[in-house]
Amino acid sequence: MSAPETMTPAPARRRIHPAWTVAAVAFLALVGAAGFRAAPGVLMVPLQNEFGWSTTVLSAAVSINLVLFGLTAPFAAALMERFGIRAVTAVALVLIGAGSALTVFVTQSWQILLTWGLLIGLGTGSMALVFAATIANTWFAKSRGLVIGILTAGSAAGQLVFLPFIALLAQDPGWRQASLLIGAGALAVVPLVLKFLKNSPAEAGVLPYGATPPAAGATTGPESTESTAPVTGPATPAPETAEPRRNAAVRALQVLKRASKVRTFWALVAGFAICGATTNGLIGTHFIPSAHDHGMPETTAAGLLAVVGLFDIIGTIASGWLTDRVNPRILLAVYYQFRGIGLLVLPLLLSATVQPSMIVFVVIYGLDWVATVPPTAAICRQVFGADGSVVFGWVFAAHQLGAAAAALAAGAVRDATGQYTYAWFAAAAMCTIAAVISATIRKDARKLEPVPVPA
């Protein structure tokens, strides 16, 4: 009789691991939070025309935003450990939405400092790139570099999605409608976050993606998260059960104290400060006003910046893939040097019309925009182990402090000289410095400079 054979059950269909659902929702959250990143460059000229504010005043609002964006990041990482990823992310999106919507009521310069600076700064800081590192380190035991690259590209995707619409709305009917669009984009993602963004694999009843169950009697503990190899299942939940009982601010400051004793930390801080200065601080804030100075329409310049965002998605995902395979310090050195070359020639490319050389610049700069994030996060994880996400938060704080300083300085240069040329040249020189610093990070830093992981 062949009946028993026909009754053999078919293999169960393979389900998509919950980690990928979490990553998808995290991507959408980053897209929703990224709307404001495209706004200052587009809205600066309309606000100047309506209120007569100087470039320095508006640059100061952006600088406050970038400072808070950066300084909030390490505390946000600790808060995610304390209260969960879902709650912190939802509150951050609400702050961004509220700050953007309230901007329509501003009439005085101090009010733009409050909305652009304080509210949106705190919100975007809590949704900073440390969020991507936290998701990858919590939910993935393998392909972390690729996941960080994909999530980092979410910010670029937000810029790509929002920027053309912001530019069109700012032109007609006006900048207030553009601000409302940004607020709506952030708030629209909140329901998805509350429903689908699980805090940890343990909450979903699974192991991190790529993890394997430990052998019977195997020793587990937080120290196993320091390995760059796939971690075993209990290695990730162990810190999760301990860290939530600790004060988030104290946790962030303790990690900073430990990391500050490691030379690699300061190398990453210096490089990422320059990274922020040459992306969010200069190009993100002042490219459109600079192009406008050369006679280029704002919508055209905004379209070019949107193309930067498009190629940023490609470049960041590719960088994540490379980070899983190539020494990250080499990648950082190459990225920074190419960026410096682009900034050096930019003053020669700006004109009233879009020339082929400008398209080449936009493509190359886009590929390199935040390609630095996956290798930087990888070095943090390799050197600092279980502290890696919070350490990356502090490194990212330096990124935003550099961006804030560059945004303010470039505005002052524009008001003093009538052009941005000296700002572009100074940024090119800083990129060369960042390339040298990155190349000198010791390859064996993890072995020579370990940071103790708290029990």
PLY file of the C-alpha trace (Angstrom):
ply
format ascii 1.0
element vertex 455
property float x
property float y
property float z
element edge 454
property int vertex1
property int vertex2
end_header
0.00 0.00 0.00
1.31 3.41 -0.88
-1.16 5.29 1.32
1.36 6.16 4.04
3.60 7.79 1.46
0.80 9.98 0.16
0.04 11.14 3.71
3.56 12.49 4.32
3.11 16.20 5.06
4.70 18.67 2.70
7.47 20.85 4.11
6.17 24.03 5.71
6.49 27.11 3.57
9.32 29.35 4.66
8.03 32.52 6.32
9.63 35.92 5.96
11.63 36.58 9.11
10.01 39.32 11.29
13.30 41.22 11.19
12.61 42.19 7.59
9.16 43.51 8.49
10.73 45.62 11.23
13.38 46.85 8.79
10.69 47.80 6.25
8.73 49.83 8.82
11.96 51.42 10.04
12.73 52.41 6.44
9.32 54.08 6.09
9.81 55.87 9.42
13.13 57.25 8.22
11.48 58.37 4.98
8.78 60.18 6.95
11.31 61.82 9.26
13.53 62.94 6.38
11.13 65.50 4.95
12.63 68.37 6.93
16.14 67.50 5.80
15.11 68.73 2.33
13.29 71.83 3.59
15.82 74.49 4.75
17.55 74.90 1.40
14.22 75.24 -0.40
12.44 77.43 2.15
15.32 79.77 2.96
14.79 82.14 0.03
10.95 82.37 0.42
11.35 83.15 4.15
13.95 85.81 3.36
11.64 87.37 0.78
8.65 87.47 3.16
10.30 88.45 6.45
13.58 90.03 5.38
15.64 87.74 7.61
19.33 87.36 6.80
20.99 84.15 5.67
22.83 84.08 9.01
19.58 84.12 11.01
18.08 81.23 9.05
21.39 79.38 9.13
21.32 79.75 12.94
17.93 78.01 13.03
19.34 75.16 10.95
22.41 75.03 13.19
20.30 74.69 16.35
18.39 71.90 14.63
21.59 70.12 13.66
23.12 70.49 17.14
20.04 68.99 18.79
19.83 66.43 15.99
23.30 65.27 16.95
23.26 65.61 20.73
19.93 63.82 21.04
21.18 60.77 19.13
23.23 58.98 21.84
20.51 59.57 24.44
17.90 58.34 21.95
19.86 55.12 21.54
19.88 54.65 25.32
16.17 55.57 25.52
15.42 52.90 22.93
17.13 50.40 25.21
15.17 51.72 28.20
11.67 52.29 26.79
11.75 50.38 23.51
12.32 51.30 19.89
8.62 51.64 19.10
7.76 54.28 21.74
10.79 56.48 21.08
10.26 56.37 17.32
6.57 57.29 17.56
7.26 60.26 19.86
10.05 61.45 17.55
7.76 61.44 14.51
5.10 63.39 16.43
7.68 66.05 17.38
8.77 66.40 13.75
5.16 66.67 12.57
4.28 69.24 15.24
7.37 71.34 14.59
6.73 71.43 10.86
3.03 72.25 11.21
3.61 75.03 13.77
6.07 76.71 11.41
3.14 78.14 9.43
2.36 80.48 12.36
5.83 82.08 12.69
6.13 85.85 12.39
9.34 86.49 14.36
12.83 85.09 13.86
12.92 83.56 17.38
9.88 81.46 16.47
11.69 79.79 13.58
14.45 78.94 16.06
11.82 77.23 18.21
10.13 75.20 15.44
12.99 74.45 13.05
15.51 74.34 15.86
14.07 72.91 19.07
11.06 70.74 18.14
12.28 69.33 14.84
15.84 69.05 16.17
14.74 66.85 19.06
12.50 64.77 16.79
15.01 64.19 14.02
17.72 63.53 16.61
15.67 60.67 18.01
15.25 59.37 14.44
18.90 59.84 13.58
21.08 57.30 11.83
21.71 55.69 15.23
18.16 54.38 14.80
19.34 52.41 11.77
22.30 51.03 13.72
20.03 50.05 16.63
17.62 48.19 14.35
20.45 46.35 12.60
22.30 45.41 15.79
19.13 44.29 17.58
17.38 42.36 14.82
20.18 41.05 12.58
23.03 38.67 13.32
24.26 38.74 9.72
24.06 41.21 6.80
24.18 44.06 9.28
26.18 46.30 6.95
23.66 45.81 4.17
20.73 46.52 6.51
22.34 49.70 7.84
22.95 50.76 4.25
19.31 50.18 3.29
17.97 52.00 6.35
20.37 54.88 5.91
19.08 55.17 2.37
15.66 55.81 3.91
16.77 59.35 4.73
17.86 59.84 1.15
14.58 58.39 -0.07
12.72 60.90 2.09
14.69 63.70 0.53
13.97 62.30 -2.92
10.24 61.95 -2.20
9.67 65.31 -0.51
12.11 67.71 -2.17
10.44 68.22 -5.58
7.03 68.70 -3.94
8.44 71.07 -1.31
10.06 73.14 -4.06
6.86 73.31 -6.10
4.68 74.17 -3.12
7.16 76.79 -1.90
6.89 78.48 -5.28
3.10 78.23 -5.55
1.00 78.42 -3.35
3.73 79.08 -0.77
6.16 77.84 1.87
3.43 77.29 4.50
1.84 74.53 2.45
5.27 72.96 2.03
5.70 72.94 5.82
2.33 71.24 6.25
3.37 68.55 3.74
6.45 67.77 5.83
4.38 67.50 8.99
1.83 65.22 7.33
4.58 62.95 6.00
6.00 62.41 9.50
2.64 61.82 11.18
1.43 59.40 8.50
4.02 56.81 9.55
3.11 56.80 13.26
0.29 54.19 12.99
2.61 51.78 11.14
5.28 52.21 13.79
2.86 51.52 16.64
1.48 48.40 14.99
4.46 46.73 13.32
7.72 48.01 14.85
8.56 45.36 17.45
11.14 46.26 20.07
13.21 43.09 19.92
13.33 39.56 18.50
12.39 38.26 21.97
9.15 40.23 21.82
8.33 38.53 18.52
9.37 35.12 19.85
12.22 34.63 17.36
15.99 34.78 17.19
17.71 37.64 15.32
17.88 37.07 11.58
20.79 34.77 10.80
21.29 33.61 14.40
21.40 29.92 15.27
20.20 28.35 18.51
23.09 27.73 20.94
24.29 24.25 21.70
23.00 22.71 24.91
24.87 24.11 27.90
26.56 26.83 25.88
27.57 29.95 27.79
25.73 33.09 26.79
26.11 36.66 27.80
26.55 40.18 26.60
30.16 39.61 25.66
29.17 37.48 22.71
27.68 40.53 20.99
31.19 41.86 20.46
31.92 39.28 17.80
31.63 40.36 14.20
30.47 36.85 13.38
26.77 35.98 13.59
25.72 35.93 17.20
23.76 33.15 18.80
20.16 33.58 19.81
20.41 34.32 23.55
23.36 36.64 23.02
21.06 39.45 21.87
18.28 39.13 24.46
20.75 39.10 27.33
21.51 42.83 27.24
17.86 43.59 26.54
16.79 42.10 29.84
19.43 44.00 31.78
19.72 47.42 30.11
16.08 48.56 30.43
16.56 48.81 34.21
19.28 51.41 33.79
18.86 55.18 33.48
19.14 56.07 29.80
21.06 59.31 30.34
23.52 57.64 32.72
23.97 54.77 30.27
24.78 57.19 27.42
27.26 59.18 29.53
28.96 56.05 30.87
29.45 54.76 27.35
30.92 58.14 26.33
33.34 58.01 29.25
34.55 54.54 28.25
34.73 55.35 24.55
36.63 58.62 25.10
39.62 56.57 26.30
39.90 54.86 22.92
41.86 56.54 20.10
39.64 55.00 17.43
36.63 56.82 18.90
38.25 60.22 18.36
39.28 59.30 14.83
35.67 58.42 14.02
34.43 61.60 15.72
36.77 63.81 13.68
35.93 62.11 10.40
32.19 62.15 10.98
32.22 65.82 12.02
33.72 66.62 8.63
31.20 64.29 7.00
28.35 66.27 8.53
29.89 69.60 7.60
30.16 68.61 3.94
26.68 67.06 3.61
23.87 68.42 5.83
25.80 71.56 6.76
26.90 72.77 3.33
25.26 70.98 0.40
22.01 70.18 2.18
21.53 73.72 3.51
23.31 76.01 1.05
23.44 74.31 -2.36
20.08 75.72 -3.49
20.78 79.30 -2.28
24.25 79.11 -3.88
22.81 77.90 -7.19
20.22 80.70 -6.94
23.09 83.20 -6.59
24.32 82.00 -9.99
20.92 82.51 -11.61
19.60 78.95 -11.42
15.87 78.65 -10.62
15.16 77.20 -7.18
13.05 74.37 -8.59
15.91 73.36 -10.89
18.41 73.39 -8.03
15.96 71.41 -5.89
15.66 68.86 -8.69
19.45 68.45 -8.71
19.45 67.92 -4.95
16.71 65.32 -5.38
18.96 63.49 -7.85
21.64 63.52 -5.15
19.10 61.76 -2.96
18.36 59.20 -5.65
21.99 58.22 -6.10
22.50 58.35 -2.36
20.12 55.39 -2.08
22.22 53.42 -4.55
25.53 54.46 -3.02
24.55 53.78 0.58
23.14 50.32 -0.12
26.25 49.49 -2.15
28.41 50.79 0.70
26.57 48.53 3.14
27.24 45.56 0.86
30.93 46.50 0.59
31.21 47.00 4.36
30.40 43.31 4.88
33.34 42.44 2.60
36.00 45.23 2.64
38.01 46.84 5.45
35.76 49.75 6.52
38.66 52.15 7.19
39.74 51.87 3.55
36.20 52.60 2.41
36.04 55.70 4.61
39.32 57.08 3.27
38.20 56.63 -0.34
34.76 58.14 0.27
36.11 61.27 1.97
38.76 61.91 -0.68
36.30 61.62 -3.57
33.95 64.01 -1.77
36.76 66.54 -1.35
37.53 66.47 -5.06
33.87 67.12 -5.85
33.68 70.13 -3.51
36.91 71.55 -4.94
35.45 71.79 -8.45
31.88 72.74 -7.48
32.40 76.54 -7.71
33.44 76.06 -11.33
30.29 74.10 -12.16
27.58 76.41 -10.79
25.78 78.44 -13.48
22.31 79.56 -14.49
21.76 76.38 -16.52
22.46 72.74 -15.85
25.60 71.63 -17.68
26.71 67.99 -18.18
29.57 68.56 -15.71
27.03 69.45 -13.01
25.16 66.20 -13.67
28.42 64.29 -13.18
29.01 66.11 -9.88
25.48 65.38 -8.66
25.78 61.66 -9.47
29.19 61.24 -7.82
28.29 63.32 -4.77
25.04 61.42 -4.41
26.79 58.05 -4.44
29.11 59.35 -1.72
26.57 61.34 0.35
26.18 59.07 3.40
28.08 56.05 2.12
30.27 56.70 5.17
27.57 55.49 7.58
27.80 51.66 7.14
31.61 51.48 7.58
31.52 53.90 10.53
28.79 51.88 12.25
30.71 48.67 11.53
33.86 50.02 13.20
31.80 51.08 16.23
30.37 47.58 16.51
33.75 45.87 16.03
35.62 48.03 18.54
32.95 48.67 21.19
30.83 45.53 21.07
27.58 45.83 23.03
28.16 49.57 23.43
28.38 49.98 19.66
24.95 51.54 19.02
25.33 54.16 21.77
28.92 54.89 20.71
27.67 55.41 17.17
25.14 57.84 18.64
27.99 59.93 20.05
29.92 59.72 16.79
26.78 60.85 14.98
26.50 63.75 17.45
29.86 64.92 16.13
28.47 64.57 12.60
25.67 67.00 13.41
27.87 69.40 15.37
30.10 69.61 12.31
27.03 70.17 10.15
25.75 72.91 12.47
29.09 74.73 12.46
29.34 74.51 8.67
25.76 75.68 8.11
26.31 78.76 10.27
29.79 79.50 8.94
28.73 79.18 5.31
25.84 81.59 5.92
28.23 84.09 7.49
30.65 83.69 4.55
27.79 84.36 2.13
26.70 87.51 3.98
30.30 88.77 4.25
31.55 88.03 0.71
28.38 87.72 -1.35
29.24 84.18 -2.41
29.95 80.68 -1.09
33.25 79.97 -2.89
35.49 80.07 0.18
33.11 77.74 2.02
33.35 75.12 -0.75
37.16 75.27 -0.82
37.44 74.97 2.96
35.16 71.93 2.91
37.31 70.28 0.23
40.39 70.68 2.42
38.57 69.20 5.42
37.63 66.12 3.38
41.30 65.43 2.69
41.97 65.62 6.43
39.12 63.16 7.07
40.54 60.77 4.48
43.95 60.78 6.18
42.42 60.29 9.64
40.31 57.36 8.43
43.25 55.67 6.72
45.26 55.77 9.95
42.65 53.96 12.07
44.50 50.82 13.16
43.29 47.66 11.46
43.66 45.71 14.71
41.88 48.35 16.81
39.42 45.83 18.16
42.19 43.68 19.61
44.30 46.51 20.96
41.69 48.93 22.26
38.73 46.99 23.63
36.08 48.80 25.64
34.69 46.78 28.55
31.08 45.70 28.13
29.06 46.27 31.32
27.69 43.20 33.04
0 1
1 2
2 3
3 4
4 5
5 6
6 7
7 8
8 9
9 10
10 11
11 12
12 13
13 14
14 15
15 16
16 17
17 18
18 19
19 20
20 21
21 22
22 23
23 24
24 25
25 26
26 27
27 28
28 29
29 30
30 31
31 32
32 33
33 34
34 35
35 36
36 37
37 38
38 39
39 40
40 41
41 42
42 43
43 44
44 45
45 46
46 47
47 48
48 49
49 50
50 51
51 52
52 53
53 54
54 55
55 56
56 57
57 58
58 59
59 60
60 61
61 62
62 63
63 64
64 65
65 66
66 67
67 68
68 69
69 70
70 71
71 72
72 73
73 74
74 75
75 76
76 77
77 78
78 79
79 80
80 81
81 82
82 83
83 84
84 85
85 86
86 87
87 88
88 89
89 90
90 91
91 92
92 93
93 94
94 95
95 96
96 97
97 98
98 99
99 100
100 101
101 102
102 103
103 104
104 105
105 106
106 107
107 108
108 109
109 110
110 111
111 112
112 113
113 114
114 115
115 116
116 117
117 118
118 119
119 120
120 121
121 122
122 123
123 124
124 125
125 126
126 127
127 128
128 129
129 130
130 131
131 132
132 133
133 134
134 135
135 136
136 137
137 138
138 139
139 140
140 141
141 142
142 143
143 144
144 145
145 146
146 147
147 148
148 149
149 150
150 151
151 152
152 153
153 154
154 155
155 156
156 157
157 158
158 159
159 160
160 161
161 162
162 163
163 164
164 165
165 166
166 167
167 168
168 169
169 170
170 171
171 172
172 173
173 174
174 175
175 176
176 177
177 178
178 179
179 180
180 181
181 182
182 183
183 184
184 185
185 186
186 187
187 188
188 189
189 190
190 191
191 192
192 193
193 194
194 195
195 196
196 197
197 198
198 199
199 200
200 201
201 202
202 203
203 204
204 205
205 206
206 207
207 208
208 209
209 210
210 211
211 212
212 213
213 214
214 215
215 216
216 217
217 218
218 219
219 220
220 221
221 222
222 223
223 224
224 225
225 226
226 227
227 228
228 229
229 230
230 231
231 232
232 233
233 234
234 235
235 236
236 237
237 238
238 239
239 240
240 241
241 242
242 243
243 244
244 245
245 246
246 247
247 248
248 249
249 250
250 251
251 252
252 253
253 254
254 255
255 256
256 257
257 258
258 259
259 260
260 261
261 262
262 263
263 264
264 265
265 266
266 267
267 268
268 269
269 270
270 271
271 272
272 273
273 274
274 275
275 276
276 277
277 278
278 279
279 280
280 281
281 282
282 283
283 284
284 285
285 286
286 287
287 288
288 289
289 290
290 291
291 292
292 293
293 294
294 295
295 296
296 297
297 298
298 299
299 300
300 301
301 302
302 303
303 304
304 305
305 306
306 307
307 308
308 309
309 310
310 311
311 312
312 313
313 314
314 315
315 316
316 317
317 318
318 319
319 320
320 321
321 322
322 323
323 324
324 325
325 326
326 327
327 328
328 329
329 330
330 331
331 332
332 333
333 334
334 335
335 336
336 337
337 338
338 339
339 340
340 341
341 342
342 343
343 344
344 345
345 346
346 347
347 348
348 349
349 350
350 351
351 352
352 353
353 354
354 355
355 356
356 357
357 358
358 359
359 360
360 361
361 362
362 363
363 364
364 365
365 366
366 367
367 368
368 369
369 370
370 371
371 372
372 373
373 374
374 375
375 376
376 377
377 378
378 379
379 380
380 381
381 382
382 383
383 384
384 385
385 386
386 387
387 388
388 389
389 390
390 391
391 392
392 393
393 394
394 395
395 396
396 397
397 398
398 399
399 400
400 401
401 402
402 403
403 404
404 405
405 406
406 407
407 408
408 409
409 410
410 411
411 412
412 413
413 414
414 415
415 416
416 417
417 418
418 419
419 420
420 421
421 422
422 423
423 424
424 425
425 426
426 427
427 428
428 429
429 430
430 431
431 432
432 433
433 434
434 435
435 436
436 437
437 438
438 439
439 440
440 441
441 442
442 443
443 444
444 445
445 446
446 447
447 448
448 449
449 450
450 451
451 452
452 453
453 454
